[in-house]
Amino acid sequence: MSIAILGLVTTAFLIFGAVVVYRLYRVAKSTLLAVKAAAEIVGDAVNLVQEGIKSLVTILAVIQGIRQGFDRLTKKFRKENNRGE
């Protein structure tokens, strides 16, 4: 009789354990899907920022080139004016 009781308790414990593991699996799966979706959103945001930075760098490079050219012309005219005086 004790073997039968042990068998019933073991079976009940295994069923309970299987239910708990299955519920944990479902929670973990939904959490992983949410994390995956969040990672995709972050990845899209990073790509958008990278594209914006590339455009900004191009514009800043043009502005820097214009400024350097203006500075060189200004220095050249200052030297010529100093020589003439």
MIKOLMI-729960 format. One record per residue (C-alpha): residue in three letters; x, y, z. Coordinates in pm, whole numbers, padded with zeros to 5 digits, always signed. Each point is the difference from the previous one (the first is absolute). Example, Ala and Ser with C-alpha at 12.3 -4.5 7.8 and 13.67 -1.06 7.14 Angstrom:
// MIKOLMI-729960
ALA+01230-00450+00780
SER+00137+00344-00066
//
This chain:
// MIKOLMI-729960
MET+00000+00000+00000
SER+00285+00244+00070
ILE+00133-00063-00352
ALA-00339+00099-00145
ILE-00006+00319+00208
LEU+00359+00078-00103
GLY-00100-00055-00364
LEU-00300+00233+00030
VAL+00203+00270+00176
THR+00279-00029-00259
THR-00249+00019-00287
ALA-00172+00303+00152
PHE+00336+00168+00059
LEU+00110-00068-00358
ILE-00327+00136-00141
PHE+00026+00308+00222
GLY+00364+00047-00103
ALA-00089-00034-00368
VAL-00274+00264+00033
VAL+00236+00240+00178
VAL+00274-00052-00261
TYR-00250+00050-00284
ARG-00126+00326+00154
LEU+00357+00122+00045
TYR+00071-00089-00362
ARG-00300+00204-00119
VAL+00101+00300+00210
ALA+00360-00024-00117
LYS-00112-00031-00362
SER-00221+00309+00019
THR+00277+00192+00176
LEU+00251-00098-00266
LEU-00238+00110-00274
ALA-00042+00337+00171
VAL+00377+00037+00032
LYS+00043-00092-00365
ALA-00256+00263-00104
ALA+00170+00261+00217
ALA+00339-00089-00148
GLU-00139+00047-00351
ILE-00139+00341+00094
VAL+00333+00103+00151
GLY+00181-00129-00309
ASP-00225+00207-00225
ALA+00058+00306+00216
VAL+00377-00051-00013
ASN-00010-00031-00379
LEU-00204+00319-00024
VAL+00246+00187+00222
GLN+00295-00133-00202
GLU-00155+00123-00324
GLY-00065+00340+00157
ILE+00356+00023+00126
LYS+00139-00090-00342
SER-00203+00280-00158
LEU+00105+00242+00273
VAL+00367-00092-00038
THR-00019+00069-00373
ILE-00157+00340+00058
LEU+00251+00085+00273
ALA+00289-00102-00226
VAL-00122+00239-00270
ILE-00039+00280+00255
GLN+00348-00070+00140
GLY+00149+00011-00351
ILE-00167+00332-00075
ARG+00120+00141+00332
GLN+00358-00117-00056
GLY-00002+00152-00349
PHE-00133+00328+00138
ASP+00267+00000+00275
ARG+00278-00060-00254
LEU-00125+00277-00225
THR-00023+00233+00297
LYS+00357-00081+00106
LYS+00126+00047-00355
PHE-00163+00342-00034
ARG+00131+00102+00343
LYS+00355-00091-00105
GLU-00036+00194-00326
ASN-00138+00304+00185
ASN+00288-00016+00253
ARG+00255-00009-00285
GLY-00159+00297-00176
GLU+00007+00218+00309
//
